Amino acid sequence: MELSVRKWGNSAGVILPTAALENLQAKVGDTLSVEFDNQKMVVQVAKPRYSLAQLLAQCDPTAPVPADVAEWEAMAPVGNELI
């Protein structure tokens, strides 16, 4: 696939065809990251960055403790661990 670089105000831009967006599994409004490697431009969908508040908002403090975590917490010390 070849794309043309076009003038866009004081900048230049490339329009991504629908097929390119589908291949990236991207949609209008997504953020893309660009890296350069030996005169190659690698474009991929940017991974989202979450704030601590956003991550904590997904937690349910009333959810039961998973069995494996409960088992870990119930274990007795076997060495010189600090309790």
N, C-alpha and C positions, 0 to 999 in steps of 0.2 A: 504494500500500500504506500503510495506516495502522496504527500500533502504539500500544499503550497504555503509559503510564508507570505502573509499579507500585511499591508500597512494598517495599523489600528491606532488612530490618533497619533501621538508621538512615539508609539511603540510598534511592535510587530506581533502578529499572532498567527496561530494555526488553528483551524477549525477541525475538530475531531468528528469524523462521520459516525453515524449510529453504530456501524459494524465495529469500529474501534472501541467505542464505549461498551458495547456488549462483550467484546473480548476481554476488556478490563473488569467487567462486572461492575461498571460505574454508571452513574446517572447524573443528570444535570443537577448542580448544587453540591456534588461531592468534592472533596479536596483531593488533589493529586500531588504526589511527591515526585521530584525529578532528581536523578543522579546522573553524573557524567562519567564515562569510562572510555578512555582512548577514542575520543571523537564520536562516541555513541551516547545517545540520550536515553536513559531508562526511565519510563513513566509508569508509575503504579499508584493504586488507590492508597492514600495516606491512612495509616493506622490511627484510630481515634485516640486522643489523649484525654484522660479523665482526671478531674480534680479529686482530692481526697473526699470532699463533700459529696460529689457525685457517686463515688464508690460506696461511701457509707450509707447514702440514701437507698441503695439497693439491698442493704442488709436488713434482715428481720430479727430484731433482738428477742422476739418471743419464740423463734424457731427452736425446736429441740436440738440438743447437741448431737452430732452424728455419732454413731456407735464406735467408730474407730478412734475418734477424738476422746470420747468418754473413757474408752479402754486405756488410752495413753495417759490420761489424767489420773486414772485410778491405780496406775502401776506404782509399786514401791521402788524407792531408789535402790540401785544395785552397786553403786560405787561411791564416789565422793561428790555427787551432785549437790548443789546448793538447793535447798527447798525454800 
